[in-house]
Every structure is written in C-alpha cells, then in structure tokens.
Amino acid sequence: MHFGLLGLSRSARPSRSSWRLWTGLLRYSGAALVAIVMMLAVGYFDETEIEFFPIRPGDAQGSARVVDGDALEIKGEMFFFHGIDAPDSDQTCMIDGKLWACGQEARQALAQEIGDRHVRCEERGWDQADRIAAVCFAGFDDLNAFMVRTGWALVYPQHSTDYIAEEHDARAARRGLWASEFVEPWKWRQAQGR
C-alpha cells in the first residue's frame, strides 16, 4: 500500500518522534529568522554588522573617509566610484552669477549619506589613471547611484552608462549641480592640467 502522492510505503513514513523533531526544528529556525528580521527593522543592529556579502580580492569594507564626491578611502585603500564623476573638492560652479563651492557640497552630500555606517566597495576594474574603480554601498544603498540621483555627480560616459536614468531624473528636477552652471568635472580637471 502506498502513502500519499509520494509513493512511499507505510513502512517508509516518518515516525511520530522524527516528525516532531523536524517540525520543531522548522518552527524554531523560522522563529529565529523572524527575530533577526525584526531586530533589523527596529535598528537593533546595523545590517552591515552581519556579513551578508563575502569580501573578494580587490573589495573592502569598513569605516570610510570621504576624499571627494566620488572617492573614498577604506583601510588605507583608495576607491574611485565606477562610471561617475563628481567635482573635485576645489571645483566651483555658478549660481545667479555667483561662485559657489559645488565640489565641497558634493563631498559633504556623500559624507552625510554615509553618516556613521560602514561602507562596502566592490571593485569593477581600473580607471584611466590606474586607480580602483568600484561600486560602493552604505548598508544596502548604492552610493554611486545616490550621487548621480541627487545631482552631485555626472555619468562618466567614457567608462559606463550604468546611471543614465538617475542622471535624467536629477537633470529634470534640477538637483545638485543641475541647479547651477558648471563645467563637467573631467573637462574642469583637464583645464587645470590634472
């Protein structure tokens, strides 16, 4: 005689004691998972304290020092944001005929977005100056996308078109640099002989 749709004979059915053991394990593991999700939701600990992502060679995670609107230092290693370009800290732009420190504001915007969160940078290759090009995250938030979406960085079309949609949104809403007159960061650096 067969048991259910699985085609198991009555003798192959799990015993009551093993059935209780398996259902108990499932119940407790489910409860533990719910507890972890709830602790994350109420901020008991930051999601970066849990090692969700393995670190590969070339990647890094930890406390970050903001160098520019598209550059971070983690544990002594410099990471430049892949596919985007933000004004250098000393670059200025114009609003209503007046100079303003757009490079410093871009840097401050990135520092505020990171806050005291740990950062994870994933290497995507090397840029034209032989520097590590990376996509960086604060928790689960893509910092490259944030900088373009808020108008503090531009898509660097020679290297990537990953953030074109974010740039269109920022431009249409006149966020960040788009509220001013500016020279693209790569052209500004070239004019400065950098």
N, C-alpha and C positions, 0 to 999 in steps of 0.2 A: 504494500500500500504506500502511495506517495503522499508527501506532506506539502501542501500548497502548490504554488506555481514553480517553486524552485526544483521540484522533482526530488526532494530529499525523503528518504525513508524515515519512518517514525524513530528508528534507532539512531538516525543521524541528527535528529533535532537536538538543540542545545538543552542541557539540563536546567532545572529551575535555578540552581545555585550559580551556574555560569551566566545564565540570563540576567540574574540580579546583579552580578558583578559588572557585566558590560553596561547595563542601563545605569548603574550607579556611577561608573566612570564617565559615561557620556553626560550625565546630569551635572557632576561636579566640574568637569572640564568646561562645559557650557557656562556654568555659573562663574568660573574664573575668568573666562573671556568677557562676559558681561561686566564683571567688576573692573577689568582693565580698561574697557571702553568707557565706562562711567568715570573712572579716575582721570582719563584723558579729557573727557568732556568738561569736567569741573575744574581742570587745571591742577590736579594733584601733583602731576609732574609733566614736564615739557616733553613733547613727543620725540625730541632729539635725544633724550636720555635713553631711549630704547634703541637698540641697534637694529633698525629696520633694514638698513642698506649696508651691504658689505663694502668695505673700502678696497678699491682696486689700486694697483700701482698707478701713480700719477694723480690720484684723487686725495682729498684731505678733508678732515672735518675738525671743528673746534671753535674756539673764540677767534673772531676775525677783526683785523684792524683795517678800517676803510682808508684806502690810499686816494682814490678818485671815485667818480661816479660809476666807473666800470672796472675797478681794480681793488682786490683785497689781498691781504697777507694773512695766511694761516700757518702757524708754527714755523715761521721764517721763510715760507714758500709763497711766491707771488702768483696770483691768478688773475688773468685779464678776461673779462666777460666775452664769451664767444658770440660773434655775429652782431654785436652792437658797438657803438662808440658814443661816449659821453664827453662833454667838455672837460678839459684839464682844469684843475683847481684854480689856476690863474687866468683862465679864459673869461672874457667879459662879453656881454651881449648888450643890446639896446632896447629900452622900453621908453616910448614917448620922447625920444631924443636924448635919453639919459643912459649912461653906462650902468650896468648892474652886474654883480659877480655871479653869473649863471653857473660857472664851474664850481664855485663853493656851494651854491644852493643844490646842485646835483649831488655833490658829495654828502651834504647834510641830509638830503632826502633818503639816500641809501643807508646812512648811519641810523636814521630814525626808523626805517623799515626793519632793519636788523634788530635794533634795540639790544637786549642782553641775550638774545637767542644764539645758540651755536649755529654755525654755517657749515654746509657740506658743499664742496666744489668737485664737479665731475669733469675730468679732462676730456676735451673734444679735439685736441690736436695742438698745433703750434701756430702762432700768428706770424706775420711777415717779419717781425723783429725777433723771432725765435723765442717767444715767451709762451707760457702755458695758456692756451685758450680754454675756458671752462664755462659750464653752466653751473651756477651756484644757487643754493637753496637755503633759506632760513626756515627751519622746520620743513613743511611741505610746499612753501611758497617759492616759486621760481623768481629769483631776484633779477635776472636778465629781462624777463617779461615785464616785471614791475617797473623797471627803469624806463623801458620804452612806452609802456601803457600810460605812465604818468607824465610823459613828455620830457624826461630828464636825460634821455639817451635816444640816439637815432639808430635805425638799422644800418649796418655797415654792409652795403650791397656787394662789395667785392668779396666778402667772406661768407655771407649767409643771407637767406631771406626768411629765416625762421619766425621773425617777429613782425612781419609786414602788417598783419591785421591789427596788432597793438599800436603800430605807428599810425595807421589810418585813423583809428579811434582817437588817439592823442591829438593828432593834427586837426581833426574835425572839431574837437572840443576845445582847441587852443589851450592845451595843458602844458605846463613847464616851458620849455624852450619855444614852443609853438605860439606862445603869447607875446613873443618878442621878435626882434630882428637879430639874426645870428648867422655866423659862418659855420658850416659843417665842421665838426671837430678835426677831422682828418685834413681839411683844407687850412684850418687855422694853424695846426701844428706845422704844416708844410711852409706856411708863410713865416712862421717863427724859426724856420731852419731846423726843426726837430724831426 
